[in-house]
Amino acid sequence: MTNASWKAAERAHARDLGTQRIPVTGERDGADFTSGLFGYQLKVRKVIPKYLFDWLDGIRRVSERRHQIGVLVLNRPRRPRRDALVVVRWSDWIDLHGEPPGGDEE
């Protein structure tokens, strides 16, 4: 991903929440954008394990029939529950926390 394309991705995702991308100020773990209670760091990668998307798609299909939002919870063995990760589809997150001002943008 080129320098301009990851910045554009951060800007687009920030706009979905009605906020703006935060410029890089030197710290490596800073938020890319914030909104309400949440600080976001966006990672766009060519390789993300396909099975994660398969698992999320499965729970989404079941949940949609029940008028619910599918949530994938990931944890490692012998790790505290509080360290588990929660994965939801971005459009479901936006439905809960904002409206994309430009419609269905990528």
CORNORJO-V815812 format. One record per residue. N is the residue number from 0. PSI is psi in whole degrees, -180 to 180 (* if undefined). D_CENTER is the distance of its C-alpha to the mean C-alpha in Angstrom with 2 decimals. Layout:
BEGIN
N|PSI|D_CENTER / N|PSI|D_CENTER
END
This chain:
BEGIN
0|129|17.64 / 1|163|20.00 / 2|-47|19.84 / 3|-36|19.72 / 4|-37|17.01 / 5|-33|14.35 / 6|-41|15.47 / 7|-40|15.31 / 8|-43|11.69 / 9|-43|10.94 / 10|-45|13.41 / 11|-45|12.13 / 12|-40|8.61 / 13|-43|10.72 / 14|-36|13.21 / 15|-29|11.09 / 16|4|11.31 / 17|27|14.86 / 18|-170|14.74 / 19|156|15.45 / 20|140|14.47 / 21|125|16.39 / 22|151|18.88 / 23|130|19.30 / 24|9|22.14 / 25|-33|22.99 / 26|141|21.06 / 27|-18|18.73 / 28|21|16.34 / 29|161|15.84 / 30|143|12.88 / 31|-33|11.85 / 32|160|11.64 / 33|158|12.25 / 34|123|12.75 / 35|-127|14.99 / 36|-6|14.59 / 37|139|11.25 / 38|134|10.96 / 39|140|7.95 / 40|118|8.48 / 41|134|7.05 / 42|120|8.70 / 43|118|10.04 / 44|146|12.65 / 45|-34|15.46 / 46|112|15.71 / 47|131|13.26 / 48|126|15.46 / 49|-34|16.09 / 50|-27|16.92 / 51|-44|13.38 / 52|-37|12.76 / 53|-46|16.27 / 54|-44|15.77 / 55|-43|12.77 / 56|-40|14.94 / 57|-49|17.86 / 58|-31|16.67 / 59|-44|15.30 / 60|-47|18.80 / 61|-44|20.62 / 62|-39|18.68 / 63|-38|19.09 / 64|-25|22.81 / 65|9|22.82 / 66|42|20.91 / 67|171|18.08 / 68|129|14.32 / 69|134|13.70 / 70|128|11.98 / 71|126|12.23 / 72|126|13.52 / 73|136|14.37 / 74|164|17.15 / 75|155|19.93 / 76|142|23.59 / 77|27|25.43 / 78|147|22.48 / 79|146|22.31 / 80|-35|20.16 / 81|-19|18.70 / 82|-2|17.09 / 83|153|15.21 / 84|145|11.47 / 85|126|9.72 / 86|125|7.43 / 87|156|7.06 / 88|139|6.91 / 89|-43|5.18 / 90|-33|8.91 / 91|-40|9.70 / 92|-45|7.56 / 93|-40|9.42 / 94|-33|12.49 / 95|-31|12.49 / 96|7|11.77 / 97|177|13.05 / 98|131|14.39 / 99|122|13.80 / 100|-27|17.15 / 101|12|17.75 / 102|-138|17.07 / 103|72|15.31 / 104|155|14.32 / 105|*|12.43
END
